[in-house]
Amino acid sequence: MGIDQLLVIGFIAIFSVASGFLKLLKPSGAFAAFFTGLTVWAGFGLKGLTLMGVFFLTSSLLSRYKSKVKEQLGEIHEKGSARDWAQVAANGGTAAFAGVVNFISPDPVWLLVLAISLASANADTWASELGVLSKQQPISIKSCKRVPRGTSGAVSGFGTAASAAGSLLIALTALSLFGGNLVWVLFVFLFGLAGSLADTLLGAYFQAGFQCVRCNVHTEKMSHCSTPTKQVSGFSNMNNDAVNFISCFTVAILGMSLYNLL
C-alpha cells in the first residue's frame, strides 16, 4: 500500500472521528461512516468520496439549521440529529454496496447506483430537515389531512421543493465529477426524487407508528413519558432506518435496470 492510499485512509478516519467530536455522528455512526467512506473510495476513488462528502456535509449542516425550532420534533422522532450506525447504513449502505461491487467487478452501472442512492438520501434528508420549517402543516398522503410537522408519510410544497433541490445537487455534482450526458443526469435526479417519494409512501403505510398511553401523542418511539407506547400503525420492525434503506436501495436498482434497457 502506497503513501497516497494511507493518506486517504487517514483522512477518512480523521473525518469520521471529527464528526463524532462535533456530535454530527454518534460513536457507532463514526465507525460506520469510516467503513462506508472506505468502500466508496475503493470502488470510485476520490471522486466518489467527494460525492458522498457533499451529501454528508449538506445533510449534517441542515440537521443543525434552526435546531431550536426543530427541538419540538423530539416528541415525534425516534432519534436525534447525531446519526448512529443504523442511520449511516440506511443512507449510505447502498453506496457502500455499489463501492464493493464496483471494486470487485468494475462497471459504469455501479456509478449510477452510487449517484441515485446518494441523490435519494439527500432528497429525503433535505425534505425532512427543511420541510419541517414550512409555515403550513404537511398533509398525510394516507388520510389527506393536516398532521403535525415531522410526521412520517406527510408532504408539503416546501418539503417537496427541498427534496428536488437535494436530488438535483447530487446529480449536478456527479456530472461535474464524473461527466455524463443529459439522460444520465435526469436519471439520477428523477430517481433520487422518486426515492424520497417512495420513502414517504413507506412511511405512511408500513413504518411503525406508536401512541403514548399517557399523553396520547403520536410518535416513532417505543416508549414515551417513561412508559412503553402502543403500536397503532405499520409493522413493528419497520422503523425509519429500514424505510430509508429500502427506498434508497430500491430506486437505485430500478434506475440502473431501466437505464440498461435504453
PyMOL commands that set and color helices and strands:
alter all, ss='L'
color gray80, all
select helices_A, chain A and resi 3-21+27-64+67-75+85-104+108-131+157-178+182-205+240-261
alter helices_A, ss='H'
color red, helices_A
select strands_A, chain A and resi 139-140+154-155+209-211+218-219+223-224+227-228+230-233
alter strands_A, ss='S'
color yellow, strands_A
deselect
rebuild
show_as cartoon
